[in-house]
Structures are given as structure tokens and as C-alpha cells.
């Protein structure tokens, strides 16, 4: 049965790192790694690495603008989370 893990790491009072992944027998099935910043009293996503939409990619969010999506050429999801410099 797949296992899901989710947690948030506070970097500063206004910056945090959110991570969620599902794994089965030690293999990553899907994941989301997201950096968020607080403006006023609301949290906003800044950059997100995930496997939604059927492929590994980066979403770069800009306040009030469209999301910039860029595919990342890595098929092994056990390696993919480490590409951003923050390992599982």
C-alpha cells in the first residue's frame, strides 16, 4: 500500500518549504516540492517542482501573471527531488 508523507519547513517567519510525496516499497510514485513566501498575512507559492500532469516539471509563479511551466528531463523520480538541491 502506498505511503504518503507531507510536511512544511519554516525557513523564516515569511518563507517556507512544503513537501509531499507518495511512495511504495521505497520508490517515489509522485511528489510536490514548493517554496512559498508570505505577503501580508497570506502565503503565496513562488516555485513548485512536481509530477502532476504526468511529467516532472517546474512551475514558476509570478504574482498576478501566468504560471511558467518547464519540463525537467529526469525519468527516475527517486533522483528527481534531489535536483532542486533539497533531498528526500
N, C-alpha and C positions, 0 to 999 in steps of 0.2 A: 504494500500500500504506500503511495507517495506521502512524503512528509513535507509540510510547509513551514517555513521559518520567516518571521518578519520582525524587524526592529528598526529603531531610529537612534542615531548617534548625534548628540549635540556637539557641534564644533565650537560655536559661540552662542550667546543668547539669541542671535539673529541669523544663524546659519546652522543647517543640519543636513545629515546624510541619511537617507531612508533606503532600506534594502529588504527585498522579499524574494525568496526562491523556493521552488518545489524540486525535490529530489526523490529518487527511488534507487535503493541499493547503491548509494554513493555516487550516482550520476545525476547531474543537474538536468532537469526537464525544461524549466523556464525560469526566468528571473527578471527583476526590475531593480535597478540601482539609480537613485535620483538624488541630486543636490537641490536643496531648497533654501530660499532666503526669506526673511521676514521683513515686510514693509508695513509700517504702522502696526496693526495687530493681526495681519493676515499673512499666511505662508504662501509663497509662490514657487513653483518649480522653475529651475533655471536650465538644468541639463539632465537628461534621463537616458540611460542605456537599458535596453530591454529586448525581449524576444517576441513581443506582440506582433501581430500581422504576419507571423510565420517566418520571420528572419531577424537576425541580430542587427540592431541599428542604434544610432544615437539621435535623440530629439533635442534640438536646441531651441528653447523657448525664449521669446522676446516679448516683453510686456506690451500688449496691445497690437501685436503683429502675429503673423502666421508662424507655425512651427516649422523649423528647418529639419528635415529628416535625411540622415545619411547612413547608408548600409555599411556594415563593418564586415570585411571578408574573413570570418572565423566560423567554422562549422562545429568545432568542438566546444560545447557550452561549458565544459569544465575548465577550459582555458579562458573563455570569453570574459568572465567577470574580472579577471586579473589584468586585462588590457588597459583598464582605466586607472591603474595604479593602486586600487584598493582591492585586496584579495578576499576571497571567501575563506 
